[in-house]
Amino acid sequence: MKKSLEAYKVDFFDYLKQFRGYSELTVKTYNDVFKEAFAMIEQEVRSNETVLNIMAYRMKIASQQSKTIAKKISALRSFCDYLNHVGEPVSLQGDESIKVAQTLPKPIAHEHIMHAVTHCELFDKCVILTLYLLGLRISELASLRLEDIGHETVRIEGKGKRTREIPLPPSLKILLDHYRKIETPSTYLFEKDGEKLRISSLRYIVTKSFKTIGMKVTPHQLRHSYATILLNNSARIADVSELLGHASMVSTQIYTKLANATKLEQYIKAHPLCREIDGTH
């Protein structure tokens, strides 16, 4: 992009007034939308095209009336049309329809998770922290093979046979290495008599462990906590979506209600557990 978005915005407003005949009030309305949106737009260059990811902004305004949302998105689309017209290839990402879920699983506070695992046996602790630190679905945890766990990443086969790589925090690797020496699983990370542990058994471990500290927690809430922590630490929605294994970023908003994602920080720095687990305890 030859100029900044702010510079192009000034040119766009001049175009609206001089060539489209828009009133000062209408232009001011556009300007208000851009001020709100530009602070949250994630800009990325792909080949010769600039992609403006407005998912974070969409999530911020998701609770507003549908007509209001439509007008704001229309203003951004008009701006992109203008940029393409003046020879600046630009596209919007994240402007799809968003349905806000009526109820969302509440994330569990980091300190509550840490409190729960201090009361766990090693096996149960590994189940909970693997779910939490990798943001896995319970079905993905059940199918996790030892051969898929590398030194720095974990390979996960999720829904629709989509494979993704998730960073493996050093603290979790130390903990799992310690667990494998003691439990000696043969094929799957969590197994019984050579067979992978059933989903119902893994779910029971989670609910039982949190029940000891007076909390009712599901495996899915640990996945939601994972996404929430990353976004709270400025991870980009696009990156969190990829880590969660979503086919579309529209799905990611089901797990979070945050709207201030900017740039991705290093994964290890974004998750507090990466610094706090002592793998031998």
N, C-alpha and C positions, 0 to 999 in steps of 0.2 A: 504494500500500500504506500503510494508516493507521499501522502500527507496523513496526518492524524485524523481520527474520527471527528474530533472537535473542529478541525479546519474544514473538513468536508461538510460538517453540519452547517457552518456559516454559509458556505456556497449553496447548500440545499435550501436554506431559508430564503436566500436571495432569489433562487429559482422559483420557489413557491409564490413569492410576492410578485415578481416581475413577469413570469411566463404563465403561471397558473392562476394568478389573480386572487390568491388567498388573502384574507384579512389579517390584520395584525393580531387579532384575538386568536384566530386559528393557528397562526404561526407560534404564538405564545404557548398554546396548548401542546403543539408538537415539541416545543422546547422543554416544557415541563416533563413530558414523557421521556425525552432523550436524557435529561439530567438524571432521572430516576433509573433509567435502563443502563446508560453508559457506565455507571459505577459498578455494574454487576456483569457486564458482557465479557465473556472470555474470548479473546481474539487469537486465532491460529492460522498460519499460512500453510496451505496444502498445494503443492505444485505451484501453479500460477494464480491460485485463487485464495482469497482471504475468507475464512469461515468465522462468522460471528455466532458464538454459542450463547443463546439467550435463555437456557434452561433455568439458571439460577433466578433470573428475573421473572420467568414464568411462574416459578414456585412462590416468589414473593407476592405476586398479584393474584395467585390462584383462588383466593377467597373472595375476590371482588366480583361484582356482577358480570355476567357473561358479555353484555354489551360493552361495558367498560374495557374488559380484557380485549375484546375484538378490535376496538378502536385503537388501543395502544399497540397491539401487534400489527395492525394495518399501517400505523405510522412508521413502524420500523421496516415493514416490507416496502413501503414507498421510498424510504431512504435507500434501501438496498437496490431498488429498481433504478433510482437516480444514479447511484454509484456505477452500476453496470452500464448505464446509458453514457456516462462520461468516460468509459473505458477502464473502469476499476472493477475487475471481476470479484464479486462478493456474493456469498450465500448465507442464509440464516440456518442455524441448526437449533433444534429444540422448540420450534414454533408449532409443533403438533398439538392436537387437542389433549388437554390434561383433565382427567377425572380425579377429583380429590376424594380419597377414601373417607368414609364416614367415621370409621374407627381404625386406629393404627396401634400396633403393638408398642407399648411404651419401652424405651431403652432402659437398661438397668445401669445405675450409677457404677462407675469404676470401683469405688471403694466397697460397694456391696458385693461385687464379684470377687474382689480380693479377699474380703471377709469370708465368703463362702468357701473358697478353695483352701483356706487355712485349716478348715475343719474336715477336709477330704483326705481319703486315702489316695495314693499316687495314681491309680488307675482312673478314679473319678476326676481327679484334678486335671489330668491330661485331656479327658473328654471335654470338660468345660472350657479349658484354655485353648484347645485346638479350635473349637467352635468360635470362641470369642476373638482370638487373634487372627484367624483366617477368614472369618465372616461366612462360614459354610452353612449350607442347608444341612439338615439332619441326615437326609438321604446321601448327600455327598460325603459326609463324615463316615457313614456306615460302609461306603464303598471305597474308602481311601486305602490304597495299596502301599506297602512299604516301598516298592520300586518307584512310586510317584513322588517320594519325598527326597528332594535333592539337598545340596549343601546350603543353597541360598533361596530356592524357590520350591513350591509345591505345585504339581500338575493336577488339576481337577477336571473331571469330566462332568459337566452339569446338565441342565435341561437341554433337550434337543441335541444331545451328543456334542454340545459345544465345549471345547477344551480351553482352559485358561490357565495362566501361570500366576501364582500369588506369591509375593515376597514372604520368605520364611524368617521371622525375627530370630536373631541369634539366641535370645533367651528361651524361646520355644524349642529351638533345635536342641539346646542343652538338656532341657527337660525331657524331650522325647527320646533322646539318646540314652538318658538315664533310665527311663521307663522301659526301653527295648532291651537293655541289659538284664533287667530284673524279670520282666514278663516274657521275653523271648517270643514275640509273635512271629509267625512264619510267612504269612502272605499279606494279611490285612493289618492295619495299625491296631484296630480293636477287634479282637476275635475270641472265640471260645471253641475249644476242641477243633482247631484248624479251620473253622467256618467264621465268616464275618458276623459280628454281633448284630442282632436284629435292631431295627430302628426303635422299636418299642422299648428295648432294653436300654438303649442310649438315652432315650427320652426320660426314662425312669431315673437314670443316674442324675440327670440335670435337676429334675423336680425334687428328688430326694435330698440332694446336696443343699439346695436353697431352702428347703423346708426346715433344715436344722437351724437356720438363722431366722426363721419366721417369715420367709418370703415365698411367694408363688411365682415361679419363673419358668418360661418355656424355652426350648432351644432357639426358636425363631427370634425371641427377644434378645438373645446374645448376638445374633446376626444383625439385628437392628441397632444394637449398641455399637457394634463394630463400624457400621456406616456412619452413625451419628458422630462418633469420636473423630473419624477421619475428616468429615465435613466441618466439624467444629475447629479443626486444626488447619483449615484452609485448603483441603484437598479439592481438586476440581471434580465437579459432578461427573464429567465424562470418565475420569479415571476410577472413581468409586463405582460407577456403573459397570465398568470392565472388570473390576475386582470382584464384584458381586455376581458376575456372569449373566447380566441382563442383556436381552436381545436389543432393547431400546432404552434410552435414558428416561423415557416416559415412565418406565417401570420403577426407576430408582426413587422417584418422588413418593412411592408408596412406603418406602422405608424411612424417609426423612421428611421433615417439614422445614428444613433449613433453606435459606435463600441467599446466602452470602458467600458461596464458594468462589474463590478467585484463582489462585495458582497452586499447583501441587507442590507441597513440601516433601522432603524425603519421607518415605513411609516409616522408616524406623523412628524418626523424630515425631511423627504424627500420632503414634500410639503409645500411651504411657506404659503399658505392660512391657513393652520392649526394653524398658530401662529398669523394671522393678522386680521381675521374677528371678528368684534364685533357683535354678533348675534342679538343685539337689535336695530341695526341701519337700 
